[in-house]
């Protein structure tokens, strides 16, 4: 599963790997908690691996 980040105007954001580490952690934690623990597979935010099963 791959998520791509967009702003409120639907313009793509820079790749997640270029984000501030604190902001990236906050977004990664949110995504990890929002995805069911029963989902089997990799979860990516742009070019950053969030979870791997």
PyMOL Python script that loads the backbone (N, CA, C, O; Angstrom):
from pymol import cmd

cmd.read_pdbstr("""\
ATOM      1  N   UNK A   1       0.852  -1.146   0.000  1.00  0.00           N
ATOM      2  CA  UNK A   1       0.000   0.000   0.000  1.00  0.00           C
ATOM      3  C   UNK A   1       0.912   1.226   0.000  1.00  0.00           C
ATOM      4  O   UNK A   1       1.847   1.310   0.797  1.00  0.00           O
ATOM      5  N   UNK A   2       0.642   2.161  -0.881  1.00  0.00           N
ATOM      6  CA  UNK A   2       1.461   3.365  -0.974  1.00  0.00           C
ATOM      7  C   UNK A   2       0.587   4.594  -0.825  1.00  0.00           C
ATOM      8  O   UNK A   2      -0.442   4.721  -1.489  1.00  0.00           O
ATOM      9  N   UNK A   3       1.001   5.498   0.049  1.00  0.00           N
ATOM     10  CA  UNK A   3       0.324   6.776   0.220  1.00  0.00           C
ATOM     11  C   UNK A   3       1.203   7.862  -0.369  1.00  0.00           C
ATOM     12  O   UNK A   3       2.424   7.839  -0.212  1.00  0.00           O
ATOM     13  N   UNK A   4       0.582   8.808  -1.042  1.00  0.00           N
ATOM     14  CA  UNK A   4       1.305   9.954  -1.572  1.00  0.00           C
ATOM     15  C   UNK A   4       0.732  11.197  -0.909  1.00  0.00           C
ATOM     16  O   UNK A   4      -0.486  11.361  -0.834  1.00  0.00           O
ATOM     17  N   UNK A   5       1.606  12.071  -0.429  1.00  0.00           N
ATOM     18  CA  UNK A   5       1.182  13.246   0.328  1.00  0.00           C
ATOM     19  C   UNK A   5       0.853  14.416  -0.593  1.00  0.00           C
ATOM     20  O   UNK A   5       1.610  14.743  -1.506  1.00  0.00           O
ATOM     21  N   UNK A   6      -0.301  15.040  -0.329  1.00  0.00           N
ATOM     22  CA  UNK A   6      -0.751  16.218  -1.059  1.00  0.00           C
ATOM     23  C   UNK A   6      -1.175  17.283  -0.059  1.00  0.00           C
ATOM     24  O   UNK A   6      -1.548  16.965   1.070  1.00  0.00           O
ATOM     25  N   UNK A   7      -1.119  18.553  -0.472  1.00  0.00           N
ATOM     26  CA  UNK A   7      -1.592  19.619   0.404  1.00  0.00           C
ATOM     27  C   UNK A   7      -3.085  19.842   0.173  1.00  0.00           C
ATOM     28  O   UNK A   7      -3.720  19.093  -0.570  1.00  0.00           O
ATOM     29  N   UNK A   8      -3.643  20.869   0.807  1.00  0.00           N
ATOM     30  CA  UNK A   8      -5.083  21.132   0.727  1.00  0.00           C
ATOM     31  C   UNK A   8      -5.532  21.509  -0.688  1.00  0.00           C
ATOM     32  O   UNK A   8      -6.711  21.370  -1.012  1.00  0.00           O
ATOM     33  N   UNK A   9      -4.619  21.979  -1.526  1.00  0.00           N
ATOM     34  CA  UNK A   9      -4.945  22.345  -2.907  1.00  0.00           C
ATOM     35  C   UNK A   9      -4.665  21.221  -3.886  1.00  0.00           C
ATOM     36  O   UNK A   9      -4.676  21.430  -5.099  1.00  0.00           O
ATOM     37  N   UNK A  10      -4.415  20.029  -3.361  1.00  0.00           N
ATOM     38  CA  UNK A  10      -4.115  18.833  -4.145  1.00  0.00           C
ATOM     39  C   UNK A  10      -2.837  18.954  -4.964  1.00  0.00           C
ATOM     40  O   UNK A  10      -2.712  18.363  -6.037  1.00  0.00           O
ATOM     41  N   UNK A  11      -1.896  19.724  -4.443  1.00  0.00           N
ATOM     42  CA  UNK A  11      -0.566  19.804  -5.043  1.00  0.00           C
ATOM     43  C   UNK A  11       0.336  18.815  -4.316  1.00  0.00           C
ATOM     44  O   UNK A  11       0.336  18.780  -3.086  1.00  0.00           O
ATOM     45  N   UNK A  12       1.091  18.025  -5.034  1.00  0.00           N
ATOM     46  CA  UNK A  12       1.950  17.035  -4.365  1.00  0.00           C
ATOM     47  C   UNK A  12       3.008  17.701  -3.484  1.00  0.00           C
ATOM     48  O   UNK A  12       3.585  18.726  -3.848  1.00  0.00           O
ATOM     49  N   UNK A  13       3.246  17.102  -2.333  1.00  0.00           N
ATOM     50  CA  UNK A  13       4.291  17.572  -1.427  1.00  0.00           C
ATOM     51  C   UNK A  13       5.623  16.943  -1.827  1.00  0.00           C
ATOM     52  O   UNK A  13       5.641  15.950  -2.554  1.00  0.00           O
ATOM     53  N   UNK A  14       6.740  17.511  -1.361  1.00  0.00           N
ATOM     54  CA  UNK A  14       8.039  16.869  -1.617  1.00  0.00           C
ATOM     55  C   UNK A  14       8.054  15.457  -1.015  1.00  0.00           C
ATOM     56  O   UNK A  14       7.266  15.160  -0.116  1.00  0.00           O
ATOM     57  N   UNK A  15       8.930  14.604  -1.497  1.00  0.00           N
ATOM     58  CA  UNK A  15       9.037  13.246  -0.964  1.00  0.00           C
ATOM     59  C   UNK A  15       9.215  13.276   0.554  1.00  0.00           C
ATOM     60  O   UNK A  15       9.871  14.164   1.098  1.00  0.00           O
ATOM     61  N   UNK A  16       8.625  12.302   1.217  1.00  0.00           N
ATOM     62  CA  UNK A  16       8.647  12.246   2.676  1.00  0.00           C
ATOM     63  C   UNK A  16      10.065  12.158   3.238  1.00  0.00           C
ATOM     64  O   UNK A  16      10.309  12.595   4.363  1.00  0.00           O
ATOM     65  N   UNK A  17      10.982  11.609   2.486  1.00  0.00           N
ATOM     66  CA  UNK A  17      12.358  11.483   2.977  1.00  0.00           C
ATOM     67  C   UNK A  17      13.034  12.844   3.152  1.00  0.00           C
ATOM     68  O   UNK A  17      14.056  12.938   3.832  1.00  0.00           O
ATOM     69  N   UNK A  18      12.485  13.887   2.556  1.00  0.00           N
ATOM     70  CA  UNK A  18      13.070  15.227   2.689  1.00  0.00           C
ATOM     71  C   UNK A  18      12.429  16.033   3.820  1.00  0.00           C
ATOM     72  O   UNK A  18      12.861  17.151   4.099  1.00  0.00           O
ATOM     73  N   UNK A  19      11.410  15.483   4.471  1.00  0.00           N
ATOM     74  CA  UNK A  19      10.697  16.193   5.536  1.00  0.00           C
ATOM     75  C   UNK A  19      11.534  16.258   6.803  1.00  0.00           C
ATOM     76  O   UNK A  19      12.473  15.485   6.991  1.00  0.00           O
ATOM     77  N   UNK A  20      11.172  17.198   7.665  1.00  0.00           N
ATOM     78  CA  UNK A  20      11.729  17.304   9.007  1.00  0.00           C
ATOM     79  C   UNK A  20      11.469  15.972   9.724  1.00  0.00           C
ATOM     80  O   UNK A  20      10.363  15.437   9.651  1.00  0.00           O
ATOM     81  N   UNK A  21      12.469  15.446  10.407  1.00  0.00           N
ATOM     82  CA  UNK A  21      12.358  14.113  11.042  1.00  0.00           C
ATOM     83  C   UNK A  21      11.214  14.047  12.053  1.00  0.00           C
ATOM     84  O   UNK A  21      10.551  13.015  12.163  1.00  0.00           O
ATOM     85  N   UNK A  22      10.974  15.125  12.786  1.00  0.00           N
ATOM     86  CA  UNK A  22       9.894  15.141  13.782  1.00  0.00           C
ATOM     87  C   UNK A  22       8.526  15.030  13.090  1.00  0.00           C
ATOM     88  O   UNK A  22       7.654  14.284  13.535  1.00  0.00           O
ATOM     89  N   UNK A  23       8.356  15.782  11.998  1.00  0.00           N
ATOM     90  CA  UNK A  23       7.093  15.743  11.253  1.00  0.00           C
ATOM     91  C   UNK A  23       6.900  14.381  10.590  1.00  0.00           C
ATOM     92  O   UNK A  23       5.791  13.846  10.593  1.00  0.00           O
ATOM     93  N   UNK A  24       7.946  13.823  10.031  1.00  0.00           N
ATOM     94  CA  UNK A  24       7.859  12.509   9.397  1.00  0.00           C
ATOM     95  C   UNK A  24       7.466  11.441  10.417  1.00  0.00           C
ATOM     96  O   UNK A  24       6.649  10.572  10.113  1.00  0.00           O
ATOM     97  N   UNK A  25       8.037  11.493  11.621  1.00  0.00           N
ATOM     98  CA  UNK A  25       7.688  10.526  12.661  1.00  0.00           C
ATOM     99  C   UNK A  25       6.215  10.643  13.042  1.00  0.00           C
ATOM    100  O   UNK A  25       5.532   9.636  13.227  1.00  0.00           O
ATOM    101  N   UNK A  26       5.731  11.882  13.157  1.00  0.00           N
ATOM    102  CA  UNK A  26       4.327  12.102  13.512  1.00  0.00           C
ATOM    103  C   UNK A  26       3.409  11.498  12.451  1.00  0.00           C
ATOM    104  O   UNK A  26       2.431  10.831  12.788  1.00  0.00           O
ATOM    105  N   UNK A  27       3.710  11.721  11.188  1.00  0.00           N
ATOM    106  CA  UNK A  27       2.900  11.186  10.101  1.00  0.00           C
ATOM    107  C   UNK A  27       3.024   9.664  10.017  1.00  0.00           C
ATOM    108  O   UNK A  27       2.035   8.978   9.760  1.00  0.00           O
ATOM    109  N   UNK A  28       4.210   9.141  10.227  1.00  0.00           N
ATOM    110  CA  UNK A  28       4.433   7.693  10.193  1.00  0.00           C
ATOM    111  C   UNK A  28       3.658   7.000  11.306  1.00  0.00           C
ATOM    112  O   UNK A  28       3.026   5.970  11.076  1.00  0.00           O
ATOM    113  N   UNK A  29       3.706   7.561  12.507  1.00  0.00           N
ATOM    114  CA  UNK A  29       2.971   6.985  13.634  1.00  0.00           C
ATOM    115  C   UNK A  29       1.471   6.996  13.370  1.00  0.00           C
ATOM    116  O   UNK A  29       0.772   6.032  13.682  1.00  0.00           O
ATOM    117  N   UNK A  30       0.978   8.092  12.792  1.00  0.00           N
ATOM    118  CA  UNK A  30      -0.450   8.182  12.473  1.00  0.00           C
ATOM    119  C   UNK A  30      -0.846   7.110  11.464  1.00  0.00           C
ATOM    120  O   UNK A  30      -1.839   6.409  11.660  1.00  0.00           O
ATOM    121  N   UNK A  31      -0.082   6.981  10.397  1.00  0.00           N
ATOM    122  CA  UNK A  31      -0.397   5.976   9.382  1.00  0.00           C
ATOM    123  C   UNK A  31      -0.342   4.571   9.951  1.00  0.00           C
ATOM    124  O   UNK A  31      -1.208   3.744   9.668  1.00  0.00           O
ATOM    125  N   UNK A  32       0.675   4.303  10.752  1.00  0.00           N
ATOM    126  CA  UNK A  32       0.827   2.965  11.327  1.00  0.00           C
ATOM    127  C   UNK A  32      -0.358   2.629  12.220  1.00  0.00           C
ATOM    128  O   UNK A  32      -0.821   1.488  12.228  1.00  0.00           O
ATOM    129  N   UNK A  33      -0.854   3.600  12.970  1.00  0.00           N
ATOM    130  CA  UNK A  33      -1.991   3.343  13.858  1.00  0.00           C
ATOM    131  C   UNK A  33      -3.308   3.258  13.083  1.00  0.00           C
ATOM    132  O   UNK A  33      -4.247   2.598  13.528  1.00  0.00           O
ATOM    133  N   UNK A  34      -3.379   3.920  11.935  1.00  0.00           N
ATOM    134  CA  UNK A  34      -4.614   3.926  11.145  1.00  0.00           C
ATOM    135  C   UNK A  34      -4.791   2.650  10.317  1.00  0.00           C
ATOM    136  O   UNK A  34      -5.916   2.297   9.962  1.00  0.00           O
ATOM    137  N   UNK A  35      -3.704   1.966  10.012  1.00  0.00           N
ATOM    138  CA  UNK A  35      -3.767   0.743   9.213  1.00  0.00           C
ATOM    139  C   UNK A  35      -4.027  -0.435  10.152  1.00  0.00           C
ATOM    140  O   UNK A  35      -3.384  -0.567  11.194  1.00  0.00           O
ATOM    141  N   UNK A  36      -4.946  -1.257   9.781  1.00  0.00           N
ATOM    142  CA  UNK A  36      -5.294  -2.430  10.588  1.00  0.00           C
ATOM    143  C   UNK A  36      -4.080  -3.311  10.830  1.00  0.00           C
ATOM    144  O   UNK A  36      -3.248  -3.505   9.944  1.00  0.00           O
ATOM    145  N   UNK A  37      -3.991  -3.844  12.050  1.00  0.00           N
ATOM    146  CA  UNK A  37      -2.884  -4.751  12.348  1.00  0.00           C
ATOM    147  C   UNK A  37      -3.014  -6.053  11.561  1.00  0.00           C
ATOM    148  O   UNK A  37      -2.066  -6.835  11.494  1.00  0.00           O
ATOM    149  N   UNK A  38      -4.182  -6.287  10.965  1.00  0.00           N
ATOM    150  CA  UNK A  38      -4.410  -7.495  10.185  1.00  0.00           C
ATOM    151  C   UNK A  38      -4.008  -7.324   8.720  1.00  0.00           C
ATOM    152  O   UNK A  38      -4.028  -8.289   7.956  1.00  0.00           O
ATOM    153  N   UNK A  39      -3.643  -6.098   8.324  1.00  0.00           N
ATOM    154  CA  UNK A  39      -3.181  -5.877   6.956  1.00  0.00           C
ATOM    155  C   UNK A  39      -1.801  -6.505   6.809  1.00  0.00           C
ATOM    156  O   UNK A  39      -0.894  -6.225   7.593  1.00  0.00           O
ATOM    157  N   UNK A  40      -1.652  -7.345   5.810  1.00  0.00           N
ATOM    158  CA  UNK A  40      -0.376  -7.999   5.550  1.00  0.00           C
ATOM    159  C   UNK A  40       0.222  -7.373   4.303  1.00  0.00           C
ATOM    160  O   UNK A  40      -0.356  -7.459   3.220  1.00  0.00           O
ATOM    161  N   UNK A  41       1.365  -6.751   4.454  1.00  0.00           N
ATOM    162  CA  UNK A  41       2.036  -6.120   3.328  1.00  0.00           C
ATOM    163  C   UNK A  41       2.811  -4.900   3.785  1.00  0.00           C
ATOM    164  O   UNK A  41       2.804  -4.549   4.965  1.00  0.00           O
ATOM    165  N   UNK A  42       3.470  -4.266   2.852  1.00  0.00           N
ATOM    166  CA  UNK A  42       4.257  -3.075   3.154  1.00  0.00           C
ATOM    167  C   UNK A  42       3.385  -1.840   3.054  1.00  0.00           C
ATOM    168  O   UNK A  42       2.467  -1.772   2.236  1.00  0.00           O
ATOM    169  N   UNK A  43       3.685  -0.858   3.904  1.00  0.00           N
ATOM    170  CA  UNK A  43       3.007   0.432   3.862  1.00  0.00           C
ATOM    171  C   UNK A  43       4.077   1.493   3.628  1.00  0.00           C
ATOM    172  O   UNK A  43       5.043   1.593   4.385  1.00  0.00           O
ATOM    173  N   UNK A  44       3.896   2.285   2.569  1.00  0.00           N
ATOM    174  CA  UNK A  44       4.856   3.309   2.188  1.00  0.00           C
ATOM    175  C   UNK A  44       4.195   4.674   2.230  1.00  0.00           C
ATOM    176  O   UNK A  44       3.020   4.805   1.887  1.00  0.00           O
ATOM    177  N   UNK A  45       4.927   5.677   2.641  1.00  0.00           N
ATOM    178  CA  UNK A  45       4.539   7.075   2.508  1.00  0.00           C
ATOM    179  C   UNK A  45       5.561   7.687   1.569  1.00  0.00           C
ATOM    180  O   UNK A  45       6.707   7.919   1.954  1.00  0.00           O
ATOM    181  N   UNK A  46       5.150   7.948   0.343  1.00  0.00           N
ATOM    182  CA  UNK A  46       6.055   8.384  -0.722  1.00  0.00           C
ATOM    183  C   UNK A  46       7.210   7.402  -0.841  1.00  0.00           C
ATOM    184  O   UNK A  46       7.009   6.273  -1.288  1.00  0.00           O
ATOM    185  N   UNK A  47       8.411   7.802  -0.452  1.00  0.00           N
ATOM    186  CA  UNK A  47       9.589   6.946  -0.597  1.00  0.00           C
ATOM    187  C   UNK A  47      10.118   6.419   0.741  1.00  0.00           C
ATOM    188  O   UNK A  47      11.277   6.015   0.837  1.00  0.00           O
ATOM    189  N   UNK A  48       9.263   6.425   1.776  1.00  0.00           N
ATOM    190  CA  UNK A  48       9.661   5.973   3.112  1.00  0.00           C
ATOM    191  C   UNK A  48       8.816   4.773   3.512  1.00  0.00           C
ATOM    192  O   UNK A  48       7.587   4.833   3.472  1.00  0.00           O
ATOM    193  N   UNK A  49       9.466   3.692   3.893  1.00  0.00           N
ATOM    194  CA  UNK A  49       8.767   2.496   4.347  1.00  0.00           C
ATOM    195  C   UNK A  49       8.273   2.731   5.771  1.00  0.00           C
ATOM    196  O   UNK A  49       9.071   2.993   6.671  1.00  0.00           O
ATOM    197  N   UNK A  50       6.951   2.637   5.979  1.00  0.00           N
ATOM    198  CA  UNK A  50       6.349   2.851   7.289  1.00  0.00           C
ATOM    199  C   UNK A  50       6.254   1.542   8.062  1.00  0.00           C
ATOM    200  O   UNK A  50       6.584   1.481   9.246  1.00  0.00           O
ATOM    201  N   UNK A  51       5.799   0.498   7.379  1.00  0.00           N
ATOM    202  CA  UNK A  51       5.655  -0.802   8.035  1.00  0.00           C
ATOM    203  C   UNK A  51       5.890  -1.913   7.026  1.00  0.00           C
ATOM    204  O   UNK A  51       5.496  -1.804   5.865  1.00  0.00           O
ATOM    205  N   UNK A  52       6.528  -2.970   7.471  1.00  0.00           N
ATOM    206  CA  UNK A  52       6.771  -4.129   6.629  1.00  0.00           C
ATOM    207  C   UNK A  52       6.382  -5.376   7.410  1.00  0.00           C
ATOM    208  O   UNK A  52       6.807  -5.558   8.551  1.00  0.00           O
ATOM    209  N   UNK A  53       5.572  -6.235   6.794  1.00  0.00           N
ATOM    210  CA  UNK A  53       5.166  -7.484   7.462  1.00  0.00           C
ATOM    211  C   UNK A  53       5.793  -8.654   6.782  1.00  0.00           C
ATOM    212  O   UNK A  53       5.576  -9.795   7.192  1.00  0.00           O
TER     213      UNK A  53
END
""", "prot")
cmd.dss("prot")
cmd.show_as("cartoon", "prot")
cmd.util.cbc("prot")
cmd.orient("prot")
